[in-house]
Amino acid sequence: GLRNSRAIIGQMRWAVLSLLVAVTMINYLDRLLLSVLSPVLRDYFHFSESLYGNISGVFQIAYAVGYLALGRFVDRYGTKAGLGAAVGVWSFASLMHAGVSSANQFGIWRGLLGLAEGANFPAYTKAVAEWFPQEERAFATGIFNAGVNLASIIGPPLFVAVTAHFGWRVCFAAV
């Protein structure tokens, strides 16, 4: 009956939150990868500091635009569809970094990555509001935001090890 339904929903919301943490970690691993590998990439492609800054700037501008545009998209099409589409696009953009051969290509894929990743926090905020009672929303938000720190802790040593053994392109393909 009703009691059983509430228990199932209660369990599901923690599963949803676990997925949000995992996706947040992937989001931040994608974001960190360029900065962690910048010495390798700047040497490989002979990027100047200015050019590398421009590539990073493209991501930041696109990310800011993504917050606005994709927040509206998530409101219109729902959390599951909106976040699912964004994850698909940012995963594709991250994968495409593995095949780049120029700064322009890096800029294009960083821009698309930033735009799609802009859905991250608007979608998660909406998901927490949909799945958690008001008195638990701050706690749930704190948990999914922990994914940012977890990615920042595990990402750099993981990227360095993968690059040392398999090359930088594998890092982009794997994340």
MDAnalysis code that builds the backbone (N, CA, C; Angstrom):
import MDAnalysis as mda
import numpy as np

u = mda.Universe.empty(525, n_residues=175, atom_resindex=np.repeat(np.arange(175), 3), trajectory=True)
u.add_TopologyAttr("name", ["N", "CA", "C"] * 175)
u.add_TopologyAttr("resid", np.arange(1, 176))
u.add_TopologyAttr("resname", ["GLY", "LEU", "ARG", "ASN", "SER", "ARG", "ALA", "ILE", "ILE", "GLY", "GLN", "MET", "ARG", "TRP", "ALA", "VAL", "LEU", "SER", "LEU", "LEU", "VAL", "ALA", "VAL", "THR", "MET", "ILE", "ASN", "TYR", "LEU", "ASP", "ARG", "LEU", "LEU", "LEU", "SER", "VAL", "LEU", "SER", "PRO", "VAL", "LEU", "ARG", "ASP", "TYR", "PHE", "HIS", "PHE", "SER", "GLU", "SER", "LEU", "TYR", "GLY", "ASN", "ILE", "SER", "GLY", "VAL", "PHE", "GLN", "ILE", "ALA", "TYR", "ALA", "VAL", "GLY", "TYR", "LEU", "ALA", "LEU", "GLY", "ARG", "PHE", "VAL", "ASP", "ARG", "TYR", "GLY", "THR", "LYS", "ALA", "GLY", "LEU", "GLY", "ALA", "ALA", "VAL", "GLY", "VAL", "TRP", "SER", "PHE", "ALA", "SER", "LEU", "MET", "HIS", "ALA", "GLY", "VAL", "SER", "SER", "ALA", "ASN", "GLN", "PHE", "GLY", "ILE", "TRP", "ARG", "GLY", "LEU", "LEU", "GLY", "LEU", "ALA", "GLU", "GLY", "ALA", "ASN", "PHE", "PRO", "ALA", "TYR", "THR", "LYS", "ALA", "VAL", "ALA", "GLU", "TRP", "PHE", "PRO", "GLN", "GLU", "GLU", "ARG", "ALA", "PHE", "ALA", "THR", "GLY", "ILE", "PHE", "ASN", "ALA", "GLY", "VAL", "ASN", "LEU", "ALA", "SER", "ILE", "ILE", "GLY", "PRO", "PRO", "LEU", "PHE", "VAL", "ALA", "VAL", "THR", "ALA", "HIS", "PHE", "GLY", "TRP", "ARG", "VAL", "CYS", "PHE", "ALA", "ALA", "VAL"])
u.atoms.positions = np.array([
    [0.791, -1.167, 0.000],
    [0.000, 0.000, 0.000],
    [0.848, 1.252, 0.000],
    [0.312, 2.282, 0.577],
    [0.919, 3.599, 0.605],
    [2.263, 3.585, 1.331],
    [2.330, 2.853, 2.435],
    [3.573, 2.781, 3.206],
    [4.688, 2.149, 2.369],
    [4.377, 1.095, 1.632],
    [5.347, 0.421, 0.783],
    [5.800, 1.339, -0.357],
    [4.877, 2.097, -0.942],
    [5.215, 3.034, -2.012],
    [6.188, 4.095, -1.524],
    [5.936, 4.612, -0.319],
    [6.841, 5.617, 0.248],
    [8.232, 5.039, 0.479],
    [8.299, 3.811, 0.923],
    [9.597, 3.162, 1.162],
    [10.358, 2.995, -0.148],
    [9.661, 2.596, -1.198],
    [10.305, 2.415, -2.511],
    [10.818, 3.754, -3.030],
    [10.004, 4.790, -2.934],
    [10.426, 6.123, -3.374],
    [11.610, 6.595, -2.543],
    [11.580, 6.331, -1.259],
    [12.696, 6.705, -0.390],
    [13.996, 6.038, -0.806],
    [13.924, 4.770, -1.178],
    [15.109, 4.053, -1.636],
    [15.552, 4.543, -3.007],
    [14.596, 4.823, -3.876],
    [14.923, 5.280, -5.231],
    [15.632, 6.632, -5.214],
    [15.228, 7.496, -4.312],
    [15.846, 8.818, -4.304],
    [17.328, 8.728, -3.974],
    [17.719, 7.765, -3.139],
    [19.142, 7.601, -2.846],
    [19.878, 7.005, -4.035],
    [19.209, 6.172, -4.792],
    [19.810, 5.661, -6.035],
    [19.983, 6.801, -7.038],
    [18.965, 7.655, -7.138],
    [19.054, 8.824, -8.022],
    [20.215, 9.717, -7.581],
    [20.338, 9.951, -6.292],
    [21.419, 10.789, -5.780],
    [22.779, 10.154, -6.082],
    [22.876, 8.843, -5.973],
    [24.134, 8.156, -6.305],
    [24.498, 8.369, -7.768],
    [23.505, 8.299, -8.638],
    [23.752, 8.565, -10.061],
    [24.197, 10.003, -10.280],
    [23.582, 10.938, -9.557],
    [23.974, 12.342, -9.684],
    [25.423, 12.551, -9.255],
    [25.837, 11.878, -8.198],
    [27.227, 11.976, -7.748],
    [28.159, 11.422, -8.828],
    [27.820, 10.274, -9.389],
    [28.655, 9.670, -10.429],
    [28.755, 10.571, -11.658],
    [27.635, 11.136, -12.078],
    [27.651, 12.006, -13.252],
    [28.402, 13.299, -12.953],
    [28.271, 13.813, -11.743],
    [29.032, 15.003, -11.352],
    [30.526, 14.725, -11.409],
    [30.911, 13.550, -10.947],
    [32.333, 13.188, -11.000],
    [32.823, 13.130, -12.441],
    [32.062, 12.515, -13.318],
    [32.450, 12.439, -14.731],
    [32.541, 13.837, -15.320],
    [31.563, 14.673, -14.992],
    [31.559, 16.056, -15.462],
    [32.861, 16.756, -15.084],
    [33.258, 16.628, -13.851],
    [34.462, 17.315, -13.396],
    [35.736, 16.635, -13.874],
    [35.717, 15.338, -14.050],
    [36.885, 14.677, -14.628],
    [37.121, 15.189, -16.045],
    [36.046, 15.318, -16.828],
    [36.167, 15.876, -18.183],
    [36.763, 17.278, -18.142],
    [36.309, 18.052, -17.193],
    [36.740, 19.445, -17.080],
    [38.203, 19.548, -16.657],
    [38.611, 18.709, -15.705],
    [39.977, 18.755, -15.176],
    [41.029, 18.250, -16.146],
    [40.627, 17.389, -17.020],
    [41.585, 16.680, -17.868],
    [42.500, 17.619, -18.645],
    [41.950, 18.635, -19.260],
    [42.777, 19.550, -20.052],
    [43.819, 20.254, -19.181],
    [43.406, 20.724, -18.018],
    [44.362, 21.454, -17.179],
    [45.452, 20.536, -16.629],
    [45.087, 19.321, -16.254],
    [46.093, 18.389, -15.729],
    [47.090, 18.004, -16.816],
    [46.586, 17.805, -18.027],
    [47.465, 17.391, -19.125],
    [48.047, 18.565, -19.908],
    [47.804, 19.779, -19.455],
    [48.270, 20.942, -20.217],
    [49.777, 20.930, -20.503],
    [50.642, 20.528, -19.569],
    [52.069, 20.503, -19.941],
    [52.353, 19.541, -21.102],
    [51.713, 18.402, -21.082],
    [51.909, 17.416, -22.148],
    [51.339, 17.943, -23.467],
    [50.141, 18.491, -23.405],
    [49.478, 18.977, -24.611],
    [50.164, 20.211, -25.183],
    [50.599, 21.104, -24.307],
    [51.292, 22.300, -24.794],
    [52.603, 21.927, -25.468],
    [53.279, 20.918, -24.960],
    [54.511, 20.449, -25.582],
    [54.208, 19.752, -26.908],
    [53.217, 18.893, -26.916],
    [52.862, 18.114, -28.112],
    [52.396, 19.014, -29.259],
    [51.531, 19.992, -28.941],
    [50.951, 20.858, -29.965],
    [51.663, 22.209, -30.094],
    [52.611, 22.458, -29.227],
    [53.335, 23.735, -29.216],
    [52.377, 24.914, -29.008],
    [51.433, 24.746, -28.081],
    [50.508, 25.822, -27.736],
    [51.260, 26.890, -26.943],
    [51.061, 28.139, -27.304],
    [51.577, 29.230, -26.483],
    [50.658, 29.374, -25.269],
    [51.104, 30.136, -24.272],
    [50.257, 30.378, -23.113],
    [48.979, 31.093, -23.520],
    [49.105, 32.010, -24.445],
    [47.944, 32.765, -24.920],
    [46.938, 31.850, -25.626],
    [47.429, 30.987, -26.475],
    [46.542, 30.063, -27.190],
    [45.863, 29.099, -26.220],
    [46.625, 28.575, -25.263],
    [46.035, 27.701, -24.261],
    [44.977, 28.459, -23.453],
    [45.253, 29.699, -23.120],
    [44.283, 30.532, -22.409],
    [43.013, 30.742, -23.225],
    [43.161, 30.925, -24.522],
    [41.989, 31.084, -25.391],
    [41.148, 29.811, -25.422],
    [41.798, 28.668, -25.492],
    [41.079, 27.391, -25.490],
    [40.314, 27.227, -24.176],
    [40.958, 27.559, -23.070],
    [40.289, 27.484, -21.766],
    [39.151, 28.494, -21.676],
    [39.363, 29.668, -22.246],
    [38.334, 30.702, -22.246],
    [37.092, 30.307, -23.023],
    [37.287, 29.599, -24.132],
    [36.145, 29.116, -24.917],
    [35.267, 28.216, -24.060],
    [35.898, 27.334, -23.296],
    [35.146, 26.453, -22.402],
    [34.337, 27.282, -21.408],
    [34.965, 28.251, -20.755],
    [34.304, 29.030, -19.717],
    [33.128, 29.834, -20.259],
    [33.297, 30.432, -21.413],
    [32.204, 31.196, -22.023],
    [31.050, 30.265, -22.384],
    [31.372, 29.147, -23.007],
    [30.328, 28.190, -23.397],
    [29.625, 27.621, -22.161],
    [30.365, 27.412, -21.091],
    [29.787, 26.893, -19.854],
    [28.774, 27.887, -19.285],
    [29.125, 29.162, -19.297],
    [28.211, 30.194, -18.799],
    [26.939, 30.250, -19.647],
    [27.093, 30.162, -20.954],
    [25.931, 30.146, -21.847],
    [25.104, 28.881, -21.594],
    [25.799, 27.765, -21.375],
    [25.116, 26.495, -21.119],
    [24.260, 26.523, -19.869],
    [24.736, 27.210, -18.827],
    [23.924, 27.355, -17.616],
    [22.549, 27.916, -17.956],
    [22.546, 28.971, -18.730],
    [21.286, 29.649, -19.055],
    [20.442, 28.837, -20.031],
    [21.041, 28.464, -21.135],
    [20.285, 27.780, -22.185],
    [19.821, 26.395, -21.743],
    [20.690, 25.651, -21.089],
    [20.327, 24.285, -20.730],
    [19.512, 24.214, -19.454],
    [19.621, 25.223, -18.609],
    [18.695, 25.298, -17.475],
    [17.273, 25.397, -17.994],
    [17.069, 26.221, -18.993],
    [15.747, 26.368, -19.616],
    [15.336, 25.061, -20.310],
    [16.289, 24.415, -20.970],
    [16.037, 23.147, -21.659],
    [15.573, 22.075, -20.662],
    [16.250, 21.988, -19.530],
    [15.889, 21.013, -18.500],
    [14.494, 21.315, -17.950],
    [14.194, 22.582, -17.734],
    [12.846, 22.945, -17.271],
    [11.783, 22.534, -18.294],
    [12.096, 22.696, -19.547],
    [11.103, 22.406, -20.593],
    [10.914, 20.908, -20.840],
    [12.005, 20.162, -20.889],
    [11.926, 18.752, -21.277],
    [12.061, 17.768, -20.111],
    [12.318, 18.286, -18.936],
    [12.417, 17.425, -17.771],
    [13.855, 17.090, -17.428],
    [14.028, 16.705, -16.184],
    [15.366, 16.435, -15.672],
    [16.014, 15.245, -16.371],
    [15.281, 14.162, -16.481],
    [15.864, 12.949, -17.060],
    [16.258, 13.159, -18.523],
    [15.354, 13.701, -19.318],
    [15.649, 13.921, -20.740],
    [16.716, 14.995, -20.914],
    [16.591, 16.084, -20.155],
    [17.547, 17.180, -20.297],
    [18.952, 16.791, -19.889],
    [19.066, 16.158, -18.725],
    [20.385, 15.735, -18.265],
    [20.923, 14.611, -19.142],
    [20.068, 13.698, -19.551],
    [20.510, 12.617, -20.429],
    [21.081, 13.139, -21.738],
    [20.398, 14.106, -22.337],
    [20.894, 14.700, -23.581],
    [22.222, 15.411, -23.348],
    [22.309, 16.158, -22.258],
    [23.547, 16.888, -21.958],
    [24.712, 15.930, -21.730],
    [24.482, 14.864, -20.976],
    [25.550, 13.886, -20.735],
    [25.997, 13.246, -22.053],
    [25.054, 12.947, -22.924],
    [25.401, 12.386, -24.229],
    [26.275, 13.332, -25.042],
    [25.908, 14.607, -25.062],
    [26.672, 15.594, -25.829],
    [28.039, 15.821, -25.207],
    [28.108, 15.971, -23.871],
    [29.429, 16.238, -23.295],
    [30.319, 15.009, -23.361],
    [29.757, 13.810, -23.332],
    [30.574, 12.602, -23.493],
    [31.152, 12.532, -24.909],
    [30.321, 12.869, -25.898],
    [30.784, 12.913, -27.283],
    [31.888, 13.950, -27.437],
    [31.678, 15.139, -26.892],
    [32.676, 16.207, -27.005],
    [33.992, 15.795, -26.346],
    [33.907, 15.158, -25.186],
    [35.119, 14.714, -24.510],
    [35.854, 13.665, -25.346],
    [35.105, 12.733, -25.878],
    [35.708, 11.700, -26.728],
    [36.395, 12.305, -27.950],
    [35.801, 13.325, -28.522],
    [36.366, 13.932, -29.725],
    [37.706, 14.615, -29.459],
    [37.985, 14.957, -28.206],
    [39.291, 15.518, -27.867],
    [40.418, 14.520, -28.191],
    [40.112, 13.245, -28.136],
    [41.136, 12.219, -28.358],
    [41.674, 12.239, -29.783],
    [40.907, 12.775, -30.716],
    [41.344, 12.765, -32.114],
    [41.787, 14.106, -32.657],
    [41.948, 15.112, -31.802],
    [42.284, 16.443, -32.302],
    [43.700, 16.501, -32.859],
    [43.876, 17.434, -33.792],
    [45.208, 17.645, -34.356],
    [45.583, 19.122, -34.404],
    [44.745, 19.982, -33.831],
    [45.046, 21.414, -33.864],
    [44.392, 22.137, -32.684],
    [44.846, 23.354, -32.469],
    [44.260, 24.198, -31.424],
    [42.811, 24.519, -31.746],
    [42.505, 24.752, -33.004],
    [41.118, 25.046, -33.383],
    [40.191, 23.897, -33.019],
    [40.627, 22.678, -33.266],
    [39.811, 21.515, -32.909],
    [39.633, 21.434, -31.397],
    [40.700, 21.692, -30.656],
    [40.560, 21.713, -29.195],
    [39.529, 22.751, -28.787],
    [39.598, 23.918, -29.385],
    [38.655, 24.986, -29.067],
    [37.217, 24.598, -29.356],
    [36.989, 23.957, -30.480],
    [35.630, 23.531, -30.859],
    [35.091, 22.530, -29.845],
    [35.887, 21.498, -29.536],
    [35.404, 20.451, -28.629],
    [35.332, 20.938, -27.189],
    [36.228, 21.857, -26.791],
    [36.116, 22.431, -25.443],
    [34.856, 23.276, -25.341],
    [34.540, 23.994, -26.410],
    [33.322, 24.799, -26.415],
    [32.078, 23.947, -26.282],
    [32.008, 22.871, -27.056],
    [30.842, 21.983, -26.976],
    [30.771, 21.310, -25.606],
    [31.925, 20.916, -25.080],
    [31.969, 20.314, -23.744],
    [31.437, 21.300, -22.703],
    [31.915, 22.519, -22.748],
    [31.473, 23.529, -21.794],
    [29.985, 23.817, -21.904],
    [29.498, 23.944, -23.127],
    [28.079, 24.216, -23.332],
    [27.224, 23.108, -22.726],
    [27.543, 21.857, -23.047],
    [26.749, 20.726, -22.547],
    [26.885, 20.564, -21.039],
    [28.084, 20.778, -20.505],
    [28.272, 20.630, -19.063],
    [27.544, 21.713, -18.278],
    [27.124, 22.766, -18.954],
    [26.348, 23.808, -18.303],
    [25.015, 23.308, -17.763],
    [24.561, 22.158, -18.221],
    [23.310, 21.568, -17.725],
    [23.488, 20.934, -16.359],
    [24.722, 20.678, -15.983],
    [25.042, 19.940, -14.766],
    [24.291, 20.435, -13.534],
    [24.589, 21.616, -13.077],
    [24.002, 22.073, -11.821],
    [22.528, 22.448, -11.922],
    [22.064, 23.052, -13.008],
    [20.614, 23.270, -13.088],
    [19.821, 21.957, -13.018],
    [20.291, 20.929, -13.718],
    [19.579, 19.638, -13.707],
    [19.655, 18.979, -12.338],
    [20.797, 19.060, -11.684],
    [20.934, 18.415, -10.383],
    [20.102, 19.116, -9.331],
    [20.070, 20.431, -9.407],
    [19.246, 21.189, -8.470],
    [17.778, 20.817, -8.636],
    [17.347, 20.703, -9.880],
    [15.961, 20.323, -10.159],
    [15.699, 18.890, -9.692],
    [16.635, 17.984, -9.934],
    [16.454, 16.592, -9.521],
    [16.330, 16.477, -8.003],
    [17.162, 17.207, -7.296],
    [17.074, 17.173, -5.832],
    [15.726, 17.709, -5.375],
    [15.247, 18.774, -6.007],
    [13.933, 19.330, -5.641],
    [12.809, 18.343, -5.949],
    [12.974, 17.550, -6.996],
    [11.944, 16.579, -7.378],
    [11.937, 15.337, -6.483],
    [13.107, 14.947, -5.996],
    [13.220, 13.662, -5.304],
    [13.330, 13.751, -3.789],
    [13.658, 14.935, -3.270],
    [13.900, 15.043, -1.832],
    [12.956, 16.042, -1.185],
    [12.488, 15.713, 0.016],
    [11.666, 16.681, 0.735],
    [12.528, 17.902, 1.094],
    [11.883, 19.011, 1.269],
    [12.581, 20.274, 1.507],
    [13.608, 20.176, 2.632],
    [13.292, 19.454, 3.702],
    [14.206, 19.385, 4.840],
    [15.461, 18.548, 4.574],
    [15.533, 17.844, 3.450],
    [16.712, 17.043, 3.111],
    [17.450, 17.550, 1.878],
    [16.986, 18.616, 1.276],
    [17.577, 19.080, 0.013],
    [18.986, 19.617, 0.162],
    [19.266, 20.340, 1.226],
    [20.625, 20.865, 1.412],
    [21.619, 19.715, 1.605],
    [21.227, 18.713, 2.372],
    [22.080, 17.542, 2.573],
    [22.315, 16.809, 1.251],
    [21.247, 16.595, 0.475],
    [21.372, 15.922, -0.818],
    [22.256, 16.733, -1.768],
    [22.106, 18.039, -1.763],
    [22.940, 18.902, -2.606],
    [24.399, 18.807, -2.187],
    [24.643, 18.776, -0.897],
    [26.012, 18.608, -0.397],
    [26.628, 17.300, -0.852],
    [25.827, 16.256, -0.870],
    [26.344, 14.954, -1.303],
    [26.714, 14.979, -2.783],
    [25.819, 15.482, -3.650],
    [26.192, 15.451, -5.066],
    [27.324, 16.424, -5.372],
    [27.420, 17.522, -4.617],
    [28.554, 18.430, -4.811],
    [29.867, 17.799, -4.362],
    [29.808, 16.802, -3.504],
    [31.024, 16.090, -3.110],
    [31.666, 15.400, -4.309],
    [30.874, 15.114, -5.326],
    [31.411, 14.527, -6.557],
    [32.472, 15.407, -7.196],
    [32.339, 16.710, -7.051],
    [33.334, 17.647, -7.568],
    [34.670, 17.402, -6.871],
    [34.648, 17.344, -5.554],
    [35.886, 17.133, -4.806],
    [36.469, 15.750, -5.037],
    [35.613, 14.751, -5.111],
    [36.115, 13.402, -5.382],
    [36.826, 13.346, -6.730],
    [36.248, 13.978, -7.732],
    [36.887, 14.012, -9.051],
    [38.220, 14.748, -8.988],
    [38.265, 15.828, -8.227],
    [39.505, 16.604, -8.088],
    [40.595, 15.827, -7.364],
    [40.192, 14.886, -6.527],
    [41.158, 14.067, -5.790],
    [41.664, 12.905, -6.641],
    [40.751, 12.197, -7.282],
    [41.178, 10.999, -8.026],
    [41.638, 11.292, -9.444],
    [41.143, 12.381, -10.043],
    [41.448, 12.679, -11.437],
    [42.915, 12.883, -11.756],
    [43.574, 13.852, -11.136],
    [44.963, 14.129, -11.534],
    [45.906, 12.929, -11.479],
    [45.962, 12.173, -10.376],
    [46.886, 11.030, -10.409],
    [46.467, 9.968, -11.428],
    [45.162, 9.799, -11.611],
    [44.678, 8.842, -12.604],
    [45.095, 9.266, -14.009],
    [44.925, 10.547, -14.338],
    [45.280, 11.043, -15.670],
    [46.775, 10.923, -15.933],
    [47.572, 11.234, -14.934],
    [49.017, 11.139, -15.096],
    [49.426, 9.682, -15.343],
    [48.847, 8.763, -14.584],
    [49.183, 7.337, -14.756],
    [48.734, 6.821, -16.116],
    [47.513, 7.156, -16.520],
    [47.017, 6.685, -17.828],
    [47.869, 7.267, -18.948],
    [48.186, 8.555, -18.847],
    [49.013, 9.188, -19.879],
    [50.391, 8.544, -19.952],
    [50.978, 8.254, -18.814],
    [52.307, 7.638, -18.787],
    [52.302, 6.250, -19.436],
    [51.219, 5.514, -19.243],
    [51.171, 4.147, -19.761],
    [50.553, 4.021, -21.160],
    [49.582, 4.880, -21.457],
    [48.830, 4.710, -22.697],
    [48.780, 5.940, -23.596],
    [49.192, 7.078, -23.103],
    [49.171, 8.311, -23.881],
    [47.973, 9.188, -23.543],
    [48.101, 10.471, -23.860],
    [47.078, 11.446, -23.491],
    [45.762, 11.218, -24.208],
    [45.787, 10.713, -25.426],
    [44.537, 10.512, -26.174],
    [43.616, 9.492, -25.475],
    [44.216, 8.487, -24.870],
    [43.427, 7.483, -24.144],
    [42.692, 8.114, -22.979],
    [43.309, 9.088, -22.328],
    [42.622, 9.779, -21.216],
    [41.321, 10.414, -21.699],
    [41.375, 11.124, -22.812],
    [40.165, 11.766, -23.323],
    [39.143, 10.740, -23.780],
    [39.586, 9.664, -24.359],
    [38.662, 8.624, -24.832],
    [38.023, 7.888, -23.647],
    [38.766, 7.738, -22.561],
    [38.267, 6.956, -21.421],
    [37.346, 7.758, -20.521],
    [37.547, 9.047, -20.415],
    [36.718, 9.868, -19.521],
    [35.541, 10.302, -20.307],
])
